[in-house]
Amino acid sequence: MSKSKIFYLIILVILLIGNFFFATRYSAIKKEMQEIKKPLEIQEINEKVLNFIKFFIEKVLRAEGEVDFETRLKLETAVRELNDEEILNQWQKFVDSKTENEAQQEVKNLLELLISKIKIK
């Protein structure tokens, strides 16, 4: 073998080792990022749920009289922004309540469900 072929072979081996090294580092860093991202996602969900609960208590439970259309629309939008089918279904049960007793029971169920969605680290 000539010196140039040996030189190119050494360069090729070095490049392959470098690629392997960087591929394993990339994989490890990607896994770390996913682990870091999980608590942030949980915190974001918790904030959305808590903000909705606060808004709901302020505008519905403490309301004097009937809740106006604009507030109902904001509540509906806030529920949809939670991106949780279970919460949305419970919200629909509350909204579709026919009697005051049924509405009170569905509010209890909704608040209980919302609290259960909050995750503690």
C-alpha positions as CSV (number, residue, x, y, z in Angstrom):
1,M,0.0,0.0,0.0
2,S,1.2,3.4,-0.8
3,K,1.6,6.2,1.8
4,S,-1.3,8.2,0.4
5,K,-3.7,5.2,0.7
6,I,-2.7,4.6,4.3
7,F,-3.1,8.4,5.0
8,Y,-6.7,8.4,3.5
9,L,-7.5,5.2,5.4
10,I,-6.4,6.8,8.7
11,I,-8.4,9.9,7.9
12,L,-11.5,7.7,7.1
13,V,-11.2,5.8,10.4
14,I,-10.8,9.1,12.3
15,L,-13.9,10.5,10.6
16,L,-15.9,7.3,11.3
17,I,-14.9,7.4,15.0
18,G,-15.8,11.1,15.1
19,N,-19.2,10.4,13.6
20,F,-19.9,7.6,16.1
21,F,-18.8,9.9,19.0
22,F,-21.1,12.8,17.9
23,A,-24.0,10.4,17.2
24,T,-23.8,9.0,20.7
25,R,-23.5,12.5,22.2
26,Y,-26.5,13.7,20.2
27,S,-28.6,10.8,21.4
28,A,-27.6,11.4,25.0
29,I,-28.3,15.1,24.8
30,K,-31.6,14.5,23.1
31,K,-32.7,12.2,25.9
32,E,-31.6,14.8,28.5
33,M,-33.7,17.4,26.7
34,Q,-36.7,15.2,26.8
35,E,-36.3,14.7,30.5
36,I,-35.9,18.5,31.0
37,K,-39.0,19.2,28.8
38,K,-41.4,16.9,30.8
39,P,-41.5,19.1,34.0
40,L,-41.9,22.2,31.8
41,E,-44.9,20.7,30.0
42,I,-46.4,19.6,33.3
43,Q,-45.9,23.1,34.7
44,E,-47.6,24.6,31.6
45,I,-50.6,22.4,32.0
46,N,-50.8,23.1,35.7
47,E,-50.8,26.9,35.0
48,K,-53.5,26.6,32.4
49,V,-55.7,24.5,34.7
50,L,-55.1,26.8,37.7
51,N,-55.8,29.9,35.6
52,F,-59.1,28.4,34.4
53,I,-60.1,27.4,38.0
54,K,-59.4,30.9,39.2
55,F,-61.3,32.5,36.3
56,F,-64.2,30.1,36.8
57,I,-64.4,30.8,40.5
58,E,-64.2,34.6,39.9
59,K,-66.7,34.8,37.1
60,V,-69.1,31.9,37.8
61,L,-69.1,30.9,41.5
62,R,-68.8,34.5,42.8
63,A,-71.2,35.9,40.1
64,E,-74.1,37.9,41.4
65,G,-76.8,36.8,39.0
66,E,-76.5,35.3,35.5
67,V,-73.2,35.0,33.8
68,D,-73.1,37.2,30.7
69,F,-72.5,35.9,27.1
70,E,-68.9,37.3,26.8
71,T,-67.8,35.6,30.0
72,R,-69.4,32.3,28.9
73,L,-67.5,32.6,25.6
74,K,-64.2,33.3,27.4
75,L,-64.8,30.3,29.7
76,E,-65.6,28.1,26.7
77,T,-62.4,29.2,25.0
78,A,-60.4,28.7,28.1
79,V,-61.7,25.1,28.5
80,R,-60.9,24.3,24.9
81,E,-57.4,25.7,25.3
82,L,-56.7,23.1,28.0
83,N,-56.7,20.5,25.2
84,D,-58.2,17.8,27.5
85,E,-61.2,15.8,26.2
86,E,-62.2,14.7,29.6
87,I,-62.4,18.3,31.0
88,L,-64.3,19.4,27.9
89,N,-66.8,16.6,28.3
90,Q,-67.4,17.5,31.9
91,W,-67.7,21.2,30.9
92,Q,-70.4,20.2,28.4
93,K,-72.3,18.3,31.2
94,F,-72.2,21.4,33.3
95,V,-73.3,23.7,30.5
96,D,-76.1,21.3,29.5
97,S,-77.5,21.0,33.0
98,K,-81.2,21.4,33.2
99,T,-81.7,22.1,36.9
100,E,-79.9,24.1,39.5
101,N,-79.1,20.9,41.5
102,E,-77.8,19.2,38.4
103,A,-75.6,22.2,37.6
104,Q,-74.3,22.3,41.2
105,Q,-73.4,18.6,41.0
106,E,-71.7,19.1,37.6
107,V,-69.7,22.0,39.0
108,K,-68.4,19.8,41.8
109,N,-67.5,17.2,39.3
110,L,-65.8,19.7,37.1
111,L,-63.7,21.2,39.9
112,E,-62.8,17.8,41.2
113,L,-61.6,16.8,37.7
114,L,-59.7,20.0,37.3
115,I,-57.9,19.5,40.6
116,S,-57.1,15.9,39.7
117,K,-55.4,17.1,36.5
118,I,-52.9,19.1,38.4
119,K,-49.7,17.1,38.7
120,I,-47.3,17.6,41.6
121,K,-43.6,16.9,40.8
